Amino acid sequence: MTCPETMSIGAYVLGALEPSERRATEEHVATCPTCRETLLQFAHLPGLLHAVPVEDIETDQPEPAPLQLTKKRPRRRWVLAAASAVVVSGLVSWGLVTAPASATWTATDGVGGIDTTAKLTSHGWGTDIQLRLTDLQPDKHCMLIVHGRDGSTETAGWWASNGTYQARVPASTSIPLEDITSLQVVTSADAVLSTITPATK
């Protein structure tokens, strides 16, 4: 089963929607299993795009003359799609010969008793993060924030916990594994649900 609204999920994850469009997409995702699954599949893109140099998504195509204001958004989404394509091709070319380093962090002191496990795997482009949460309150719109040793932060993924008490979230960040100091699960209202570090249990 497919849903025509899945075309908006990529733009939603990458922050390319206007506030009114974003709210409409969130309301739709809350009632559409197909789009919720698509959201999980795209959740890792924000982190990966941080690893793509801007010059890598430039094209030789000349910028078309704008016809009218309503044509601007397709252009923006086209650029985002091009960037995503670069990410995919980059992942192929960044394959590692040796097995990547990995670590598993856990935390059991989250808000409402949330248990969080994050498996982090080092890659040439940054870090892959496989996040698992249990006892998560339903109807939450969450994001994974990655904190670096130098004070930098990246949003590694977005997801919705509509109607479920568990979540498995694929995410990624351009921050190398050895430079990650903590992960935070945060709601769309900026409430911290869980903080995960190498020292938490």
N, C-alpha and C positions, 0 to 999 in steps of 0.2 A: 504493500500500500504506500502511495506517495501523497505528498501534500504540496501544493503550489507555493505555500508560504516558506518552504525550506530554502528558497532562494534568498530570503532575507536573513537567515541565521548567520551566514558568514559575515555579513555587514554588521550584524548585531554584536557578534563576538569581537570584531575589530574596532568597534566604537564608531562606525560610519553612519549611524542613523541619527536623525533628529530626535529630540526628547519625546515628541508625540509619537513618532514611529517606534521608538524603543519601548514605550509603554504598551503600545498596541501589540508588538511582538511578544513581550513578556506575558501579556494576557492570553495571547494565542497559545504560546508554549505551555501554559498552565493546563490547557485542555487538549493538547495534541501529542500523543505518544510518539508519533513519527518525528515531529520537530524537536521533542526532548532528546530523542536518540541522536538526531543530527547535531544538536547543541553539544552533546558529549563528544562527538567526533571532531568538532571544530574547536573545542575548548583549549587545545594546546597551541593554536596558531599565534596568539599574541606574543608569547614568549619566543617562539621561533623567529618571528619577524624582526625582533630586536637584533638578531644575529645577521640580518641581511643588510649589507652596505647599500646606501641609497643609489649609488651609481649602478648597482647590479640590476635595478629594475627600470633603468632608463631604456627607452626604445628609440629606434631610428625613425619611427613614424612621426611626421610633423603634427603638432598640436592642431586639431581642427578648429576652424573658426566657430565660436559659440553661436548657435542658432537662436536659442531662447533660454531663459533661466531654468526651465524645467528639464533641460538636457544636461545640466551640470552633474546631477547625482549619478546617472549611468556612467559618466566619465570617471567619477571618483571610485565607483565600485569596480570599474574595469581596471583601474590602477591597482586596487587592492587584490583583485584576482590575479593580476600579473605578478604582484609581490608574492602571493601564495604559491604560484607556479615556480618562482625562483626558489622558494623554501623547499618545495618537493624535490626539484632537481639538485639543490644543494645537499639535501640529505643523502642522495644517491652518491654524490661525489665525495662526501665527507666520511665514507665508511672507514672504520678502524680495522687494522690488521689484528691487533691483540684484543683480548676481552676487556671491555671497559670496566673501570672501577665503579663500585656501587656501595650504597649504604642504606640502611633501613632505620628510620626514626619513628618513634611512637610517642603518643601523649594520651593520657586517660583522665585529664583534669579539665576537659573542655566544658563550656557552658551547657548546663542540662545533662551532664554526664556523657558528653560525646567522646567516643574513642576514635583516635585518628592514627593511621599508619601511612607513612610515606616512604616509598622505595625510590631512591634517587640513583640514577645511573649517569655516569660521566660520558660525554661525547665531545667530538672536536668542536661542535657548534655551541656547546653549553651543557645543560643537564636535563635529562628526561625525568619526569616525576609521575609516578603512579600513586594516586592518592585514594585511600579507602577510609570511609567514615561510617561508624555505626551509632545507633541511638541519636541520629540526627532528626531534629524536629522537621516535620513536613512543611511545605509551603514557604520554603526559604530560598531566596536567590542569593547565591554565594559567589565568592571569588577567592582564588589562592594568591596571596601576596608573598613574594620571595624577597628576603632581605640579604643584601650583600655585605661583605666585610668592610667595604669602603663607604657604607652608608647608602648605597643605591638600593632601589626597590623596583621590582617588575611585577606586573599582574600576569600570572602564568596560566590562568584559565578561569572560565565562568561556568556555572551550572545552576540548575534549579532542582530543589528537593521536593518537588510537588508530589504529595501523596506517598512518599517513601520515607523509611527510617534508615536507609543505607544509601551510600553513594560511592561509586567507583569512578574516579575522574582522571583521565589522561591529561597531563599538563607538561609544560616545558618552559625553560628559561635560558637566556644566553649567558647567565651568570655561571661560571665554572663551579663544579661541585665543591671543590676545596675552598671556595670563597663564599659559600652560602652559610650564613650564621643562624637563620631561623626561617620558618614558614608560618604564615598566619592564614587561617580560614576566617574570612570576614564577610558579613552580610552586605547587601546593597545599601543598607543604612549605616555602614561603617562600624557595626558592632562586631567585636572580635569574639569568635566562637571557640577557637582553639589556636594555641601557639605551640609549635613543634621545633625542638632543637635537638642536637646530638645528646644533650643531657637529660631531656625529659623522658619520663617512663609512663 
